[in-house]
């Protein structure tokens, strides 16, 4: 925020005396105009070594320190300049202090904070903006007494400070309203979370647990009422299953396939083709095995047939 840069700085230089070649005052003014504020402050401090009671040099130092970001140093130098000038620099001092408070208010307003700390942050910002406005108002009054034209820059800064204060007050009002709504909403949410549990407890039928217990007691009785299988009949069924043998067709299907022999495909067998001696022997062997299995099957069925007792 630019205020009192050129005209007030030149006034301070005039108070300090004419600048000489190689003079730190001249170097400080040049560096300040070039925007090298830290170097300008160093030059003004060098000039104050031999003239520490010079109000104009202290004011120039205050301006350079403010521009370089040293708020505390700028405020100290401005207060010293006003004290040395015996009130003559009060308007200039308030101009610098107004800028320092304005910068603080803007920094607080732009800083990101947690939602629960937003109200406190904005309250501090509004306070800083109000202090800046007060300093600018006093500065305008003091400078206008000396030169109406010289107070024009401070008047513009006063307008900016008033506008910022109004904006921050509006933000603060909205933040407080939002915070209040959230505080009112929290108890409601708590009640909503508790209501379903209360409803469940109210709707719960105490007789349901007793009914479940009765069902559990009745289950063993139901199982006892079911008829038990006849052990004699069960034993006969097991004997029949043990004596039962596989069919020859199933045995053939379960035999592993010999990859060395080609499989026959249905429709590809030639009826006019004669069997080789080896194929005949193989066929006779299979027929003999089939006949043996058939006899065993008949004997097993005969043995499994129950004997009929004659009652006559």
Residue pairs with C-beta under 8 A, 6 or more apart in sequence:
1 99
1 102
1 103
1 157
1 160
2 153
3 95
3 98
3 99
3 153
3 154
3 156
3 157
4 63
4 92
4 95
4 96
4 153
4 154
5 63
7 150
7 153
8 59
8 63
8 92
8 95
8 150
9 29
9 32
9 60
9 63
11 56
11 92
12 55
12 56
12 57
12 59
12 60
12 63
12 81
12 92
13 19
13 25
13 29
13 56
13 60
14 56
15 54
15 55
15 56
15 59
16 25
16 47
16 51
16 54
16 56
16 57
16 60
17 25
19 25
19 26
19 29
20 26
23 47
24 43
24 44
24 46
24 47
25 43
25 44
25 47
25 57
25 60
27 43
28 40
28 41
28 43
28 44
28 47
28 60
28 64
29 40
29 60
31 37
31 39
31 40
31 43
32 40
32 60
32 63
32 64
32 67
37 64
37 65
37 67
37 68
38 64
38 68
40 64
40 67
41 61
41 64
41 65
41 68
41 70
41 73
44 57
44 60
44 61
44 64
45 61
47 54
47 57
48 54
48 57
48 58
48 61
51 57
53 84
54 84
55 81
55 82
55 84
55 85
55 88
55 89
56 81
58 77
58 78
58 80
58 81
58 84
59 77
59 78
59 81
59 89
59 92
59 93
61 77
62 74
62 75
62 76
62 77
62 78
62 81
62 93
62 96
63 74
63 96
65 73
65 74
65 77
66 74
66 96
66 99
66 100
71 100
71 103
71 104
74 96
74 100
75 96
75 97
75 100
78 92
78 93
78 96
78 97
79 93
81 89
81 92
81 93
82 89
82 90
82 92
82 93
90 138
90 142
91 138
91 139
91 140
91 141
91 142
91 143
91 145
91 146
91 151
91 154
92 139
92 143
94 135
94 136
94 138
94 139
94 142
95 135
95 136
95 139
95 143
95 154
95 157
97 135
98 132
98 133
98 134
98 135
98 136
98 139
98 154
98 157
98 158
98 161
99 132
99 157
100 132
101 128
101 129
101 131
101 132
101 135
102 128
102 129
102 132
102 157
102 160
102 161
102 164
104 128
104 132
105 125
105 126
105 128
105 129
105 132
105 164
105 165
105 168
106 125
106 164
108 121
108 122
108 124
108 125
108 128
109 122
109 125
109 164
109 167
109 168
109 171
111 121
113 121
116 179
118 175
118 179
119 172
119 175
119 176
119 179
122 168
122 171
122 172
122 175
123 172
125 168
125 172
126 165
126 168
126 169
126 172
129 161
129 164
129 165
129 168
130 165
132 161
132 164
132 165
133 158
133 161
133 162
133 165
136 154
136 157
136 158
136 161
137 158
139 151
139 154
139 158
140 151
140 154
140 155
140 158
143 150
143 151
143 154
144 150
144 151
239 304
240 304
243 300
243 303
243 304
244 300
245 293
245 296
245 297
245 300
246 254
248 290
248 293
248 294
257 263
275 283
